[in-house]
Amino acid sequence: MELKDLFLTPLYLGLFYGLAFALRKRFTNPLTRKYFIPALSVKFLGAIGLGLVYQFYYGGGDTFNYFSHVSTVHSSLSDSFSIWLRLLQAPEIPDGDMLRYTGRMYWYKAPTEYFVVKVASICSLFCFNSYAVIGLCFAFISFAGMWAMYVTFLRIYPLAYKKFAIAVFFLPSVFFWGSGLMKDSLCIGALGWTFYGFYHVFIAKKNVVTGIALGALGAYVLMSVKVYILLSFMPPALLWVFNENSQRIKSAALRLALKPLFLLLGAGAGYLGATGLTAGDEKYDVEKIGERTKINQEYLTNFAANGSAYSIGEFDGSASSMLKVAPQAIVVSIFRPFLFEVRNPVMLLSALEASLFIWLTVSLLYKTGLLKGLGLIASTPLILFSFLFSIVFAIGVGINSGNFGTLVRYKIPLMPFYLAGLYMLQAKAAESRRKFKRPIRLQANSPRKLGQLATTE
């Protein structure tokens, strides 16, 4: 970071907060309004903190590599705006005028990384190419997507607005790693838009135009940056649609008969979507994903720093070995590192969150009962979707990472969904227990009244 960041950051913070206060009334209600500015503030804190940690703790890293590329693209403006535009278009074979710039960017031929550079370059055009302000722009973009995620959860469980705020906004790893000039910031925001769009188009069938626009934008960003997030999202989301529709069939016998068909269609559509999205892709083609996962896991394990490597057992890249190590991958992604495995401050933060997940999971299943808890999950489509997405994603990142240093970043998309799933299961279990109690008279501050207030749309 440079001296100009010290002067520009407070100025742009004021502009962003002014915009946020102007938009708050439009996107909040009396119960959620108090979370809008604090949630945005922790995103800004995460963006600035990430830059400081990479500069003074790590001594460099990907975030500054992105900024170096952005600075190169920004410098082309001194020649002409048309060169800057062509650099954003990123033709496979750059013309002569572009070569002096593309030769200094080793990520020019890496589409996923260069997509981040293109987004950041557009931001740099309006902030004098300031690293800190570009980080704030990424935090604002990420916040917009995560607010869409929050609103979607509230649409279904409005009374859990406090706990959903914790799950979506206030997990330290999520707002730290998902806020600055990194892939993760764009991806978790895009996941929020995709979740919003999928729910409103296919489940609620309301605000369809907005849902299509935001869902398509989110899916496009995920396909451009980390398509495996979309691959993990699709099958559970399609199963969610089929489960919701099956519950609207009044005949229990017909519903039971059609259930296997819905499961088969969901799995088939998910597979076709996955193969269609990744066919020919060097990194994510389904036919190569096991092989590349093995290579990545070995590389990251061998070069893990500060003793943060972990092992999930023998893995040769085949589908059978992936299934064999899947349980260990789930445990390592959701419930580790354990506190006794901590080797540095970053691991401590992740270990505290993992401990929270362990405590909530064990205590909830203990109070509810394992079989009853699984029954509630299976009978509630959104809870089932949240846990299935978390598990599918946990398997992928748990196998692919190999060390806790990278895992803490890779796993942040699953964390809001897993914690939200636990909170929804907790509410569902409490609701089930209340059915055995004598009903009470509805008062002014009843759940029905609060539910109406908590619905943003």
C-alpha positions as a Markdown table, in Angstrom:
| # | Residue | x | y | z |
|---|---|---|---|---|
| 1 | Met | 0.0 | 0.0 | 0.0 |
| 2 | Glu | 1.1 | 3.5 | -0.7 |
| 3 | Leu | 0.9 | 7.0 | 0.9 |
| 4 | Lys | -2.0 | 8.0 | -1.3 |
| 5 | Asp | -4.1 | 5.2 | 0.3 |
| 6 | Leu | -3.9 | 7.1 | 3.6 |
| 7 | Phe | -5.6 | 10.1 | 2.0 |
| 8 | Leu | -8.0 | 8.4 | -0.4 |
| 9 | Thr | -9.3 | 5.7 | 2.0 |
| 10 | Pro | -11.2 | 8.0 | 4.4 |
| 11 | Leu | -12.6 | 10.0 | 1.5 |
| 12 | Tyr | -14.0 | 6.9 | -0.3 |
| 13 | Leu | -15.2 | 5.4 | 3.0 |
| 14 | Gly | -17.3 | 8.5 | 3.4 |
| 15 | Leu | -18.7 | 8.0 | -0.2 |
| 16 | Phe | -19.4 | 4.3 | 0.3 |
| 17 | Tyr | -21.2 | 5.0 | 3.7 |
| 18 | Gly | -23.2 | 7.8 | 2.1 |
| 19 | Leu | -24.3 | 5.4 | -0.6 |
| 20 | Ala | -25.1 | 2.7 | 2.0 |
| 21 | Phe | -27.2 | 5.1 | 4.1 |
| 22 | Ala | -29.1 | 6.2 | 1.0 |
| 23 | Leu | -29.8 | 2.6 | 0.0 |
| 24 | Arg | -30.5 | 1.2 | 3.5 |
| 25 | Lys | -34.2 | 2.1 | 3.6 |
| 26 | Arg | -34.8 | 0.4 | 0.2 |
| 27 | Phe | -33.2 | -2.9 | 1.1 |
| 28 | Thr | -34.1 | -3.3 | 4.8 |
| 29 | Asn | -37.1 | -3.4 | 7.2 |
| 30 | Pro | -37.4 | -2.4 | 10.9 |
| 31 | Leu | -35.8 | -5.6 | 12.1 |
| 32 | Thr | -32.9 | -5.9 | 9.7 |
| 33 | Arg | -32.0 | -2.2 | 9.3 |
| 34 | Lys | -29.7 | -2.3 | 12.4 |
| 35 | Tyr | -27.5 | -4.9 | 10.7 |
| 36 | Phe | -27.0 | -3.2 | 7.4 |
| 37 | Ile | -24.3 | -0.7 | 8.3 |
| 38 | Pro | -22.5 | -3.0 | 10.8 |
| 39 | Ala | -22.4 | -5.8 | 8.2 |
| 40 | Leu | -20.9 | -3.4 | 5.7 |
| 41 | Ser | -18.4 | -2.1 | 8.2 |
| 42 | Val | -17.0 | -5.5 | 9.0 |
| 43 | Lys | -16.6 | -6.0 | 5.3 |
| 44 | Phe | -14.6 | -2.8 | 5.0 |
| 45 | Leu | -12.6 | -3.9 | 8.1 |
| 46 | Gly | -11.8 | -7.2 | 6.4 |
| 47 | Ala | -10.7 | -5.5 | 3.2 |
| 48 | Ile | -8.3 | -3.2 | 4.9 |
| 49 | Gly | -7.2 | -5.8 | 7.4 |
| 50 | Leu | -6.4 | -8.3 | 4.6 |
| 51 | Gly | -4.1 | -5.8 | 2.9 |
| 52 | Leu | -2.3 | -5.1 | 6.2 |
| 53 | Val | -1.9 | -8.8 | 7.1 |
| 54 | Tyr | -0.5 | -9.6 | 3.6 |
| 55 | Gln | 1.9 | -6.6 | 3.7 |
| 56 | Phe | 3.2 | -6.9 | 7.2 |
| 57 | Tyr | 2.7 | -10.5 | 8.2 |
| 58 | Tyr | 3.1 | -12.5 | 5.0 |
| 59 | Gly | 5.3 | -9.9 | 3.2 |
| 60 | Gly | 3.3 | -10.2 | 0.0 |
| 61 | Gly | 0.9 | -12.5 | -1.7 |
| 62 | Asp | -1.9 | -12.9 | -4.3 |
| 63 | Thr | -3.7 | -9.7 | -3.4 |
| 64 | Phe | -0.6 | -7.6 | -4.3 |
| 65 | Asn | 0.0 | -9.7 | -7.4 |
| 66 | Tyr | -3.5 | -8.8 | -8.5 |
| 67 | Phe | -2.8 | -5.2 | -7.8 |
| 68 | Ser | 0.5 | -5.3 | -9.7 |
| 69 | His | -1.5 | -6.5 | -12.8 |
| 70 | Val | -4.1 | -3.8 | -12.2 |
| 71 | Ser | -1.4 | -1.2 | -12.1 |
| 72 | Thr | -0.1 | -2.4 | -15.4 |
| 73 | Val | -3.5 | -2.2 | -17.0 |
| 74 | His | -4.1 | 1.2 | -15.5 |
| 75 | Ser | -0.8 | 2.5 | -16.8 |
| 76 | Ser | -2.0 | 1.8 | -20.4 |
| 77 | Leu | -4.3 | 4.8 | -20.0 |
| 78 | Ser | -1.3 | 7.0 | -20.5 |
| 79 | Asp | -1.1 | 5.7 | -24.1 |
| 80 | Ser | -4.8 | 5.5 | -25.0 |
| 81 | Phe | -8.2 | 4.5 | -23.6 |
| 82 | Ser | -8.6 | 2.0 | -26.5 |
| 83 | Ile | -5.6 | 0.0 | -25.4 |
| 84 | Trp | -7.1 | -0.1 | -21.9 |
| 85 | Leu | -10.3 | -1.4 | -23.3 |
| 86 | Arg | -8.5 | -4.1 | -25.4 |
| 87 | Leu | -6.6 | -5.2 | -22.3 |
| 88 | Leu | -10.0 | -5.7 | -20.5 |
| 89 | Gln | -11.3 | -7.6 | -23.5 |
| 90 | Ala | -8.2 | -9.8 | -23.2 |
| 91 | Pro | -7.9 | -11.2 | -26.8 |
| 92 | Glu | -6.1 | -14.5 | -26.9 |
| 93 | Ile | -3.5 | -13.0 | -29.3 |
| 94 | Pro | -2.7 | -9.4 | -28.2 |
| 95 | Asp | -1.9 | -6.8 | -30.8 |
| 96 | Gly | 1.4 | -5.0 | -31.0 |
| 97 | Asp | 0.3 | -2.1 | -28.9 |
| 98 | Met | -0.8 | -4.4 | -26.1 |
| 99 | Leu | 2.4 | -6.5 | -26.0 |
| 100 | Arg | 4.4 | -4.0 | -23.8 |
| 101 | Tyr | 1.7 | -4.5 | -21.1 |
| 102 | Thr | 0.8 | -8.1 | -21.5 |
| 103 | Gly | 4.4 | -9.1 | -21.3 |
| 104 | Arg | 4.5 | -7.8 | -17.7 |
| 105 | Met | 1.4 | -9.8 | -16.7 |
| 106 | Tyr | 2.0 | -13.5 | -16.1 |
| 107 | Trp | -1.8 | -14.0 | -15.4 |
| 108 | Tyr | -2.9 | -12.6 | -18.7 |
| 109 | Lys | -3.2 | -16.2 | -20.0 |
| 110 | Ala | -4.9 | -17.3 | -16.8 |
| 111 | Pro | -8.6 | -16.6 | -17.3 |
| 112 | Thr | -9.8 | -17.0 | -13.7 |
| 113 | Glu | -7.1 | -14.7 | -12.2 |
| 114 | Tyr | -7.3 | -12.2 | -15.0 |
| 115 | Phe | -11.1 | -11.9 | -14.5 |
| 116 | Val | -10.3 | -10.5 | -11.0 |
| 117 | Val | -7.8 | -8.2 | -12.6 |
| 118 | Lys | -10.4 | -6.9 | -15.1 |
| 119 | Val | -13.0 | -6.2 | -12.3 |
| 120 | Ala | -10.4 | -4.5 | -10.2 |
| 121 | Ser | -9.2 | -2.4 | -13.2 |
| 122 | Ile | -12.7 | -1.0 | -13.7 |
| 123 | Cys | -12.7 | 0.0 | -10.0 |
| 124 | Ser | -9.2 | 1.5 | -10.3 |
| 125 | Leu | -10.5 | 3.8 | -13.1 |
| 126 | Phe | -12.6 | 5.7 | -10.5 |
| 127 | Cys | -10.2 | 5.7 | -7.5 |
| 128 | Phe | -6.8 | 6.8 | -8.9 |
| 129 | Asn | -5.5 | 3.1 | -8.8 |
| 130 | Ser | -5.5 | 3.0 | -5.0 |
| 131 | Tyr | -5.0 | -0.5 | -3.6 |
| 132 | Ala | -7.0 | 0.2 | -0.4 |
| 133 | Val | -9.9 | 1.8 | -2.3 |
| 134 | Ile | -10.0 | -1.1 | -4.8 |
| 135 | Gly | -10.2 | -3.4 | -1.7 |
| 136 | Leu | -13.2 | -1.3 | -0.4 |
| 137 | Cys | -14.9 | -1.7 | -3.8 |
| 138 | Phe | -14.5 | -5.5 | -3.7 |
| 139 | Ala | -15.9 | -5.4 | -0.1 |
| 140 | Phe | -18.9 | -3.4 | -1.3 |
| 141 | Ile | -19.6 | -5.8 | -4.2 |
| 142 | Ser | -19.2 | -8.8 | -1.9 |
| 143 | Phe | -21.5 | -7.2 | 0.7 |
| 144 | Ala | -24.2 | -6.6 | -2.0 |
| 145 | Gly | -24.3 | -10.3 | -2.8 |
| 146 | Met | -24.2 | -11.4 | 0.8 |
| 147 | Trp | -27.1 | -9.1 | 1.7 |
| 148 | Ala | -29.0 | -10.9 | -1.1 |
| 149 | Met | -28.1 | -14.2 | 0.6 |
| 150 | Tyr | -29.3 | -12.9 | 3.9 |
| 151 | Val | -32.6 | -11.6 | 2.5 |
| 152 | Thr | -33.2 | -15.0 | 0.9 |
| 153 | Phe | -32.8 | -16.9 | 4.2 |
| 154 | Leu | -35.2 | -14.3 | 5.8 |
| 155 | Arg | -37.8 | -14.8 | 3.2 |
| 156 | Ile | -38.2 | -18.4 | 4.4 |
| 157 | Tyr | -37.4 | -18.1 | 8.1 |
| 158 | Pro | -38.0 | -14.5 | 9.0 |
| 159 | Leu | -37.9 | -15.0 | 12.8 |
| 160 | Ala | -34.2 | -16.0 | 12.7 |
| 161 | Tyr | -33.0 | -12.6 | 11.4 |
| 162 | Lys | -30.5 | -12.3 | 14.3 |
| 163 | Lys | -28.9 | -15.7 | 13.9 |
| 164 | Phe | -28.8 | -15.4 | 10.1 |
| 165 | Ala | -26.9 | -12.1 | 10.5 |
| 166 | Ile | -24.3 | -13.9 | 12.5 |
| 167 | Ala | -24.1 | -16.8 | 9.9 |
| 168 | Val | -23.9 | -14.6 | 6.9 |
| 169 | Phe | -22.0 | -11.5 | 8.0 |
| 170 | Phe | -20.2 | -11.9 | 11.3 |
| 171 | Leu | -18.1 | -15.0 | 11.0 |
| 172 | Pro | -14.5 | -13.6 | 11.2 |
| 173 | Ser | -13.0 | -15.9 | 8.5 |
| 174 | Val | -15.8 | -15.0 | 6.1 |
| 175 | Phe | -15.6 | -11.2 | 6.4 |
| 176 | Phe | -11.8 | -11.3 | 6.5 |
| 177 | Trp | -11.0 | -13.6 | 3.6 |
| 178 | Gly | -14.1 | -12.6 | 1.6 |
| 179 | Ser | -13.7 | -8.8 | 1.5 |
| 180 | Gly | -10.4 | -7.7 | -0.1 |
| 181 | Leu | -8.8 | -7.8 | -3.5 |
| 182 | Met | -9.1 | -11.5 | -3.9 |
| 183 | Lys | -11.1 | -14.1 | -5.9 |
| 184 | Asp | -12.9 | -15.1 | -2.7 |
| 185 | Ser | -14.6 | -11.7 | -2.3 |
| 186 | Leu | -16.2 | -11.9 | -5.8 |
| 187 | Cys | -17.1 | -15.5 | -5.4 |
| 188 | Ile | -19.0 | -15.3 | -2.1 |
| 189 | Gly | -20.9 | -12.3 | -3.3 |
| 190 | Ala | -21.7 | -14.1 | -6.5 |
| 191 | Leu | -22.9 | -17.1 | -4.5 |
| 192 | Gly | -25.3 | -14.9 | -2.7 |
| 193 | Trp | -26.7 | -13.6 | -6.0 |
| 194 | Thr | -27.0 | -17.1 | -7.4 |
| 195 | Phe | -28.8 | -18.3 | -4.2 |
| 196 | Tyr | -31.2 | -15.3 | -4.4 |
| 197 | Gly | -31.9 | -15.8 | -8.0 |
| 198 | Phe | -32.5 | -19.5 | -7.7 |
| 199 | Tyr | -34.9 | -19.2 | -4.9 |
| 200 | His | -37.0 | -16.4 | -6.4 |
| 201 | Val | -37.2 | -17.9 | -9.9 |
| 202 | Phe | -37.7 | -21.6 | -9.1 |
| 203 | Ile | -39.1 | -21.7 | -5.5 |
| 204 | Ala | -41.0 | -18.5 | -4.6 |
| 205 | Lys | -41.7 | -17.5 | -8.2 |
| 206 | Lys | -41.7 | -13.9 | -7.2 |
| 207 | Asn | -39.5 | -11.0 | -8.3 |
| 208 | Val | -38.6 | -13.2 | -11.2 |
| 209 | Val | -37.0 | -10.6 | -13.4 |
| 210 | Thr | -34.7 | -9.4 | -10.6 |
| 211 | Gly | -34.0 | -13.0 | -9.7 |
| 212 | Ile | -33.0 | -13.9 | -13.2 |
| 213 | Ala | -30.8 | -10.9 | -13.5 |
| 214 | Leu | -29.0 | -11.4 | -10.2 |
| 215 | Gly | -28.9 | -15.2 | -10.6 |
| 216 | Ala | -27.4 | -15.0 | -14.0 |
| 217 | Leu | -24.8 | -12.4 | -12.9 |
| 218 | Gly | -23.8 | -14.6 | -9.9 |
| 219 | Ala | -23.6 | -17.7 | -12.1 |
| 220 | Tyr | -21.5 | -15.8 | -14.6 |
| 221 | Val | -19.0 | -14.6 | -12.0 |
| 222 | Leu | -18.7 | -18.1 | -10.5 |
| 223 | Met | -18.2 | -19.7 | -13.9 |
| 224 | Ser | -15.5 | -17.1 | -14.6 |
| 225 | Val | -13.6 | -17.4 | -11.3 |
| 226 | Lys | -14.4 | -20.6 | -9.4 |
| 227 | Val | -16.7 | -22.8 | -11.4 |
| 228 | Tyr | -16.4 | -25.6 | -8.8 |
| 229 | Ile | -18.6 | -23.5 | -6.4 |
| 230 | Leu | -21.3 | -23.5 | -9.0 |
| 231 | Leu | -20.8 | -27.3 | -9.5 |
| 232 | Ser | -21.3 | -27.9 | -5.8 |
| 233 | Phe | -24.3 | -25.6 | -5.7 |
| 234 | Met | -26.3 | -27.1 | -8.7 |
| 235 | Pro | -27.2 | -30.6 | -7.6 |
| 236 | Pro | -28.4 | -29.7 | -4.1 |
| 237 | Ala | -30.2 | -26.7 | -5.5 |
| 238 | Leu | -32.0 | -28.8 | -8.1 |
| 239 | Leu | -32.9 | -31.3 | -5.5 |
| 240 | Trp | -34.3 | -28.4 | -3.4 |
| 241 | Val | -36.6 | -27.5 | -6.3 |
| 242 | Phe | -37.8 | -31.0 | -6.7 |
| 243 | Asn | -38.4 | -31.4 | -3.0 |
| 244 | Glu | -40.4 | -28.1 | -2.8 |
| 245 | Asn | -42.6 | -29.2 | -5.7 |
| 246 | Ser | -43.1 | -32.7 | -4.3 |
| 247 | Gln | -44.3 | -31.3 | -1.0 |
| 248 | Arg | -47.1 | -29.4 | -2.9 |
| 249 | Ile | -48.5 | -32.8 | -4.1 |
| 250 | Lys | -51.4 | -33.5 | -1.7 |
| 251 | Ser | -51.4 | -37.3 | -2.1 |
| 252 | Ala | -48.9 | -38.8 | 0.2 |
| 253 | Ala | -48.8 | -42.0 | -1.8 |
| 254 | Leu | -48.1 | -40.1 | -5.1 |
| 255 | Arg | -45.5 | -38.0 | -3.4 |
| 256 | Leu | -43.7 | -41.1 | -2.1 |
| 257 | Ala | -43.8 | -42.7 | -5.5 |
| 258 | Leu | -42.4 | -39.6 | -7.3 |
| 259 | Lys | -39.7 | -39.0 | -4.7 |
| 260 | Pro | -37.1 | -41.4 | -6.4 |
| 261 | Leu | -37.9 | -39.8 | -9.7 |
| 262 | Phe | -37.2 | -36.4 | -8.3 |
| 263 | Leu | -33.9 | -37.6 | -6.8 |
| 264 | Leu | -32.9 | -39.2 | -10.1 |
| 265 | Leu | -33.7 | -36.1 | -12.1 |
| 266 | Gly | -31.8 | -33.8 | -9.7 |
| 267 | Ala | -28.7 | -36.0 | -9.8 |
| 268 | Gly | -28.9 | -36.3 | -13.6 |
| 269 | Ala | -29.5 | -32.6 | -14.2 |
| 270 | Gly | -26.6 | -31.8 | -11.8 |
| 271 | Tyr | -24.3 | -34.1 | -13.7 |
| 272 | Leu | -25.3 | -32.8 | -17.1 |
| 273 | Gly | -24.8 | -29.2 | -15.9 |
| 274 | Ala | -21.4 | -30.1 | -14.4 |
| 275 | Thr | -20.1 | -31.8 | -17.5 |
| 276 | Gly | -21.6 | -29.1 | -19.8 |
| 277 | Leu | -20.0 | -26.3 | -17.8 |
| 278 | Thr | -16.6 | -27.9 | -17.6 |
| 279 | Ala | -16.1 | -29.8 | -20.8 |
| 280 | Gly | -12.7 | -29.1 | -22.2 |
| 281 | Asp | -11.7 | -26.9 | -19.3 |
| 282 | Glu | -8.1 | -27.8 | -18.3 |
| 283 | Lys | -8.7 | -27.2 | -14.6 |
| 284 | Tyr | -12.3 | -28.3 | -14.0 |
| 285 | Asp | -13.2 | -30.9 | -16.6 |
| 286 | Val | -15.1 | -33.6 | -14.7 |
| 287 | Glu | -12.9 | -36.2 | -16.5 |
| 288 | Lys | -9.7 | -34.6 | -15.1 |
| 289 | Ile | -10.9 | -33.3 | -11.8 |
| 290 | Gly | -9.7 | -36.3 | -9.7 |
| 291 | Glu | -6.2 | -36.1 | -11.3 |
| 292 | Arg | -5.9 | -32.4 | -10.7 |
| 293 | Thr | -7.2 | -32.7 | -7.2 |
| 294 | Lys | -4.5 | -35.2 | -6.4 |
| 295 | Ile | -1.8 | -32.9 | -7.9 |
| 296 | Asn | -3.1 | -29.8 | -6.0 |
| 297 | Gln | -3.4 | -31.7 | -2.7 |
| 298 | Glu | 0.2 | -33.0 | -3.0 |
| 299 | Tyr | 1.6 | -29.7 | -4.0 |
| 300 | Leu | -0.1 | -27.7 | -1.3 |
| 301 | Thr | 0.8 | -30.3 | 1.4 |
| 302 | Asn | 4.4 | -30.4 | 0.4 |
| 303 | Phe | 4.7 | -26.6 | 0.4 |
| 304 | Ala | 2.6 | -25.9 | 3.4 |
| 305 | Ala | 4.0 | -23.3 | 5.7 |
| 306 | Asn | 4.2 | -23.1 | 9.5 |
| 307 | Gly | 3.3 | -26.8 | 10.0 |
| 308 | Ser | -0.3 | -26.3 | 8.8 |
| 309 | Ala | -0.4 | -29.4 | 6.6 |
| 310 | Tyr | -3.0 | -32.1 | 7.2 |
| 311 | Ser | -3.6 | -35.6 | 5.9 |
| 312 | Ile | -6.9 | -37.3 | 5.0 |
| 313 | Gly | -5.4 | -40.6 | 4.0 |
| 314 | Glu | -4.3 | -42.2 | 0.8 |
| 315 | Phe | -5.6 | -40.6 | -2.3 |
| 316 | Asp | -4.7 | -41.5 | -5.9 |
| 317 | Gly | -7.2 | -39.3 | -7.8 |
| 318 | Ser | -9.7 | -42.0 | -8.7 |
| 319 | Ala | -13.4 | -41.7 | -7.9 |
| 320 | Ser | -13.3 | -44.6 | -5.5 |
| 321 | Ser | -10.4 | -43.0 | -3.5 |
| 322 | Met | -12.3 | -39.7 | -3.4 |
| 323 | Leu | -15.3 | -41.5 | -1.9 |
| 324 | Lys | -13.0 | -43.2 | 0.6 |
| 325 | Val | -11.5 | -40.0 | 1.9 |
| 326 | Ala | -14.8 | -38.0 | 1.7 |
| 327 | Pro | -15.7 | -38.4 | 5.4 |
| 328 | Gln | -12.2 | -37.2 | 6.5 |
| 329 | Ala | -12.5 | -34.3 | 4.0 |
| 330 | Ile | -15.9 | -33.3 | 5.5 |
| 331 | Val | -14.5 | -33.3 | 9.1 |
| 332 | Val | -11.4 | -31.4 | 8.1 |
| 333 | Ser | -13.3 | -28.7 | 6.2 |
| 334 | Ile | -16.1 | -28.1 | 8.8 |
| 335 | Phe | -14.7 | -29.1 | 12.2 |
| 336 | Arg | -10.9 | -28.6 | 11.9 |
| 337 | Pro | -8.4 | -27.3 | 12.8 |
| 338 | Phe | -8.9 | -28.3 | 16.4 |
| 339 | Leu | -7.6 | -25.9 | 19.0 |
| 340 | Phe | -4.6 | -28.2 | 19.8 |
| 341 | Glu | -3.6 | -28.1 | 16.1 |
| 342 | Val | -3.1 | -24.3 | 16.1 |
| 343 | Arg | 0.3 | -23.1 | 14.8 |
| 344 | Asn | -0.3 | -19.5 | 14.0 |
| 345 | Pro | -2.9 | -16.6 | 14.5 |
| 346 | Val | -4.7 | -17.4 | 11.2 |
| 347 | Met | -5.2 | -21.1 | 12.3 |
| 348 | Leu | -6.4 | -19.9 | 15.8 |
| 349 | Leu | -9.2 | -17.9 | 14.2 |
| 350 | Ser | -10.3 | -20.8 | 12.1 |
| 351 | Ala | -10.0 | -23.2 | 15.0 |
| 352 | Leu | -12.4 | -21.0 | 17.1 |
| 353 | Glu | -15.0 | -21.1 | 14.4 |
| 354 | Ala | -14.6 | -24.8 | 13.9 |
| 355 | Ser | -15.1 | -25.3 | 17.7 |
| 356 | Leu | -18.3 | -23.3 | 17.4 |
| 357 | Phe | -19.5 | -25.6 | 14.6 |
| 358 | Ile | -18.6 | -28.7 | 16.7 |
| 359 | Trp | -20.4 | -27.4 | 19.8 |
| 360 | Leu | -23.6 | -26.3 | 17.9 |
| 361 | Thr | -23.7 | -29.6 | 15.9 |
| 362 | Val | -23.2 | -31.9 | 18.9 |
| 363 | Ser | -25.5 | -30.0 | 21.3 |
| 364 | Leu | -28.3 | -29.7 | 18.7 |
| 365 | Leu | -28.2 | -33.4 | 17.8 |
| 366 | Tyr | -27.9 | -34.3 | 21.4 |
| 367 | Lys | -31.0 | -32.3 | 22.4 |
| 368 | Thr | -33.0 | -33.3 | 19.3 |
| 369 | Gly | -31.8 | -36.8 | 18.9 |
| 370 | Leu | -29.8 | -38.1 | 15.9 |
| 371 | Leu | -32.7 | -39.9 | 14.1 |
| 372 | Lys | -35.2 | -37.1 | 14.8 |
| 373 | Gly | -32.6 | -34.5 | 13.7 |
| 374 | Leu | -31.9 | -36.3 | 10.4 |
| 375 | Gly | -35.7 | -36.7 | 9.9 |
| 376 | Leu | -36.1 | -32.9 | 10.3 |
| 377 | Ile | -33.3 | -32.3 | 7.8 |
| 378 | Ala | -34.7 | -34.7 | 5.3 |
| 379 | Ser | -38.3 | -33.2 | 5.6 |
| 380 | Thr | -37.3 | -29.5 | 5.3 |
| 381 | Pro | -36.0 | -28.7 | 1.7 |
| 382 | Leu | -34.0 | -25.6 | 2.5 |
| 383 | Ile | -32.2 | -27.2 | 5.5 |
| 384 | Leu | -31.5 | -30.2 | 3.4 |
| 385 | Phe | -30.1 | -28.0 | 0.6 |
| 386 | Ser | -27.9 | -26.0 | 3.1 |
| 387 | Phe | -26.3 | -29.2 | 4.5 |
| 388 | Leu | -26.0 | -31.0 | 1.2 |
| 389 | Phe | -24.2 | -28.0 | -0.4 |
| 390 | Ser | -22.0 | -27.6 | 2.7 |
| 391 | Ile | -21.1 | -31.3 | 2.6 |
| 392 | Val | -20.5 | -31.5 | -1.2 |
| 393 | Phe | -18.3 | -28.4 | -1.1 |
| 394 | Ala | -16.5 | -29.6 | 2.1 |
| 395 | Ile | -15.5 | -32.8 | 0.3 |
| 396 | Gly | -14.1 | -30.8 | -2.7 |
| 397 | Val | -12.0 | -28.3 | -0.8 |
| 398 | Gly | -11.0 | -30.8 | 2.0 |
| 399 | Ile | -9.5 | -33.1 | -0.6 |
| 400 | Asn | -8.1 | -30.3 | -2.8 |
| 401 | Ser | -6.4 | -28.2 | -0.2 |
| 402 | Gly | -3.9 | -30.2 | 1.9 |
| 403 | Asn | -3.1 | -27.5 | 4.4 |
| 404 | Phe | -5.1 | -25.3 | 6.7 |
| 405 | Gly | -3.6 | -22.1 | 5.4 |
| 406 | Thr | -5.3 | -22.5 | 2.0 |
| 407 | Leu | -8.3 | -24.3 | 3.4 |
| 408 | Val | -9.4 | -21.4 | 5.6 |
| 409 | Arg | -9.9 | -19.4 | 2.4 |
| 410 | Tyr | -11.3 | -22.1 | 0.2 |
| 411 | Lys | -14.1 | -23.1 | 2.6 |
| 412 | Ile | -15.7 | -19.7 | 3.3 |
| 413 | Pro | -18.6 | -20.3 | 0.8 |
| 414 | Leu | -19.9 | -23.3 | 2.9 |
| 415 | Met | -19.7 | -21.6 | 6.3 |
| 416 | Pro | -22.7 | -19.3 | 6.1 |
| 417 | Phe | -24.9 | -22.2 | 4.7 |
| 418 | Tyr | -23.7 | -24.7 | 7.3 |
| 419 | Leu | -24.3 | -22.3 | 10.3 |
| 420 | Ala | -27.6 | -21.1 | 8.8 |
| 421 | Gly | -28.6 | -24.8 | 8.4 |
| 422 | Leu | -27.8 | -25.4 | 12.1 |
| 423 | Tyr | -29.9 | -22.4 | 13.1 |
| 424 | Met | -32.8 | -23.5 | 10.9 |
| 425 | Leu | -32.6 | -27.0 | 12.3 |
| 426 | Gln | -32.6 | -25.5 | 15.8 |
| 427 | Ala | -35.8 | -23.5 | 15.1 |
| 428 | Lys | -37.4 | -26.5 | 13.4 |
| 429 | Ala | -36.7 | -28.7 | 16.5 |
| 430 | Ala | -38.1 | -26.0 | 18.8 |
| 431 | Glu | -41.2 | -25.8 | 16.7 |
| 432 | Ser | -41.6 | -29.5 | 16.8 |
| 433 | Arg | -41.4 | -29.5 | 20.6 |
| 434 | Arg | -44.0 | -26.7 | 20.9 |
| 435 | Lys | -46.5 | -28.8 | 19.1 |
| 436 | Phe | -46.8 | -31.0 | 22.1 |
| 437 | Lys | -47.6 | -28.0 | 24.4 |
| 438 | Arg | -51.0 | -26.3 | 24.8 |
| 439 | Pro | -51.4 | -23.5 | 22.2 |
| 440 | Ile | -51.4 | -20.0 | 23.6 |
| 441 | Arg | -53.4 | -17.0 | 22.5 |
| 442 | Leu | -51.7 | -14.9 | 19.7 |
| 443 | Gln | -50.4 | -11.6 | 21.1 |
| 444 | Ala | -49.2 | -8.4 | 19.4 |
| 445 | Asn | -45.6 | -9.5 | 19.7 |
| 446 | Ser | -46.3 | -13.0 | 18.4 |
| 447 | Pro | -44.1 | -14.9 | 15.9 |
| 448 | Arg | -46.7 | -14.3 | 13.2 |
| 449 | Lys | -46.4 | -10.5 | 13.7 |
| 450 | Leu | -42.7 | -10.6 | 13.9 |
| 451 | Gly | -42.5 | -12.7 | 10.8 |
| 452 | Gln | -44.4 | -10.1 | 8.8 |
| 453 | Leu | -42.0 | -7.4 | 10.0 |
| 454 | Ala | -38.9 | -9.5 | 9.3 |
| 455 | Thr | -39.8 | -10.1 | 5.6 |
| 456 | Thr | -37.8 | -7.6 | 3.6 |
| 457 | Glu | -39.6 | -8.0 | 0.3 |
